[in-house]
Amino acid sequence: MSLEVVIVGHRNDADFGMLDYIETRTTAAVDGGPMKPLIFRNWQGKCPELSASILVSSDRDPPAINEDDRVAYRGVLADPETFKISVARSQLELARDWAASGGISSGFDETALAAMLRIDGFTVDPGRLTVWLEDTGDIFAGHVIEVRIEKGAIIEIGLAG
């Protein structure tokens, strides 16, 4: 069944800016049962400072966003270059391996790798902020870097996609 996406509301959030309350509607059979309507809700917006998307995984109005996630988001926005350097530092050897296997020059350092990273989006889940970074140098062959932050600390960095 096709998806119907409807904007059912808006809210200006102090940290995340203007967010649209999105309702996605479809019909599906769950566990082999009869077809029934399914409705999913979340909040979506855009971070104008970085031209990055924002997805808040909350079906409440107003959206439920805990303070740790807000602080982590503000921290990334306060100094995105330092954030990207810390990500590049953790992924440097992996990037060099991927570059070498892809026939790309692997003679770069963490600063050069950080310059190739662009913050593409944020996902806010209860208790976790995920930052998505695009590799503009195509070192990771279309994969994005996923950085998970909980309680203000990076808990995991890896490739996704």
C-alpha positions as CSV (number, residue, x, y, z in Angstrom):
1,M,0.0,0.0,0.0
2,S,1.2,3.5,-0.7
3,L,2.3,5.9,2.0
4,E,0.5,9.2,2.6
5,V,2.6,11.9,4.3
6,V,0.7,14.7,5.9
7,I,2.0,17.7,7.9
8,V,-0.4,17.9,10.9
9,G,1.3,20.6,12.9
10,H,4.3,22.9,13.5
11,R,6.3,23.9,16.5
12,N,9.2,26.3,17.0
13,D,11.7,24.6,19.3
14,A,14.2,26.7,21.2
15,D,17.1,24.4,20.1
16,F,15.9,22.7,16.9
17,G,14.1,25.6,15.3
18,M,10.9,25.1,13.2
19,L,9.8,21.5,13.2
20,D,7.0,20.0,11.2
21,Y,4.8,17.3,12.9
22,I,4.6,14.6,10.2
23,E,2.1,11.8,10.1
24,T,2.8,8.9,7.7
25,R,-0.3,6.8,7.0
26,T,-0.5,3.4,5.3
27,T,-2.5,0.2,5.4
28,A,-0.8,-3.1,6.1
29,A,-1.3,-6.6,7.4
30,V,0.4,-7.1,10.7
31,D,1.5,-10.7,11.6
32,G,-0.6,-12.1,8.8
33,G,-3.8,-10.5,10.1
34,P,-6.3,-8.4,8.2
35,M,-5.3,-5.1,6.6
36,K,-5.6,-2.2,9.0
37,P,-4.5,1.4,9.0
38,L,-1.1,2.3,10.5
39,I,-0.1,5.8,11.5
40,F,3.5,6.9,12.4
41,R,4.3,10.3,13.7
42,N,7.6,12.2,14.1
43,W,9.0,15.7,13.9
44,Q,11.2,16.9,11.0
45,G,13.1,20.1,10.4
46,K,16.3,21.6,9.0
47,C,19.4,22.9,10.8
48,P,20.0,26.1,8.9
49,E,23.5,26.5,10.2
50,L,24.6,23.3,8.6
51,S,21.9,22.6,6.0
52,A,21.3,19.3,7.8
53,S,18.1,17.5,8.3
54,I,16.6,16.9,11.8
55,L,14.4,14.0,12.7
56,V,12.9,13.8,16.2
57,S,11.6,10.4,17.0
58,S,8.7,11.5,19.1
59,D,5.0,11.1,18.5
60,R,4.1,13.6,21.2
61,D,3.0,17.2,20.7
62,P,5.2,19.0,21.8
63,P,8.0,16.6,21.0
64,A,9.7,14.8,23.9
65,I,13.4,15.8,23.8
66,N,15.5,15.2,26.9
67,E,18.0,17.8,28.1
68,D,21.1,15.5,27.4
69,D,20.1,15.4,23.7
70,R,19.7,19.1,23.6
71,V,23.1,19.7,25.2
72,A,24.8,17.3,22.8
73,Y,23.1,19.0,19.8
74,R,24.1,22.5,21.0
75,G,27.7,21.1,21.5
76,V,27.9,19.9,17.9
77,L,26.6,23.2,16.6
78,A,28.9,25.3,18.8
79,D,32.0,23.8,17.1
80,P,31.2,21.5,14.2
81,E,34.8,21.6,13.0
82,T,36.2,20.2,16.2
83,F,33.4,17.6,16.2
84,K,34.4,16.5,12.7
85,I,38.1,16.3,13.6
86,S,37.3,14.0,16.6
87,V,35.2,11.8,14.2
88,A,38.0,11.9,11.6
89,R,40.6,11.0,14.2
90,S,38.6,7.9,15.2
91,Q,38.0,6.8,11.6
92,L,41.4,7.7,10.1
93,E,42.8,4.2,9.8
94,L,39.5,2.8,8.4
95,A,39.4,5.7,5.9
96,R,42.9,5.0,4.8
97,D,42.1,1.3,4.3
98,W,39.0,2.1,2.3
99,A,40.8,4.7,0.2
100,A,43.6,2.2,-0.6
101,S,41.2,-0.5,-1.5
102,G,39.3,2.0,-3.7
103,G,42.4,3.3,-5.5
104,I,42.1,6.6,-3.8
105,S,45.2,8.3,-2.4
106,S,45.4,7.4,1.3
107,G,48.0,10.0,2.2
108,F,45.8,12.2,4.3
109,D,45.7,13.1,7.9
110,E,42.7,13.7,10.3
111,T,42.5,17.3,9.3
112,A,42.2,16.5,5.7
113,L,39.6,13.7,6.4
114,A,37.6,16.1,8.6
115,A,37.5,18.6,5.7
116,M,35.9,15.9,3.6
117,L,33.1,15.3,6.2
118,R,29.8,17.2,6.1
119,I,27.2,17.0,8.8
120,D,24.2,15.8,6.9
121,G,21.6,15.2,9.6
122,F,20.6,14.6,13.2
123,T,18.3,12.0,14.6
124,V,17.0,12.6,18.1
125,D,15.7,9.4,19.9
126,P,14.8,9.2,23.5
127,G,18.2,9.4,25.3
128,R,20.3,9.4,22.2
129,L,21.4,11.9,19.6
130,T,22.8,10.5,16.3
131,V,24.8,12.7,14.0
132,W,25.1,11.6,10.3
133,L,28.1,12.7,8.4
134,E,28.5,12.4,4.6
135,D,31.9,11.6,3.2
136,T,32.3,14.2,0.3
137,G,35.5,12.5,-0.8
138,D,33.6,9.3,-1.6
139,I,36.2,7.3,0.4
140,F,33.5,5.2,2.0
141,A,31.8,4.4,-1.3
142,G,28.4,6.0,-0.4
143,H,28.3,4.9,3.2
144,V,27.7,7.6,5.9
145,I,29.4,7.9,9.2
146,E,27.0,7.4,12.2
147,V,28.0,9.0,15.5
148,R,25.8,8.0,18.5
149,I,25.9,10.3,21.5
150,E,24.4,9.4,24.9
151,K,24.5,11.6,28.0
152,G,26.9,13.9,26.3
153,A,29.5,11.3,25.3
154,I,30.2,9.6,22.0
155,I,29.4,6.0,22.5
156,E,29.8,4.6,19.0
157,I,31.1,5.7,15.6
158,G,30.6,3.5,12.6
159,L,29.6,3.3,8.9
160,A,26.0,2.9,7.9
161,G,24.3,2.4,4.6
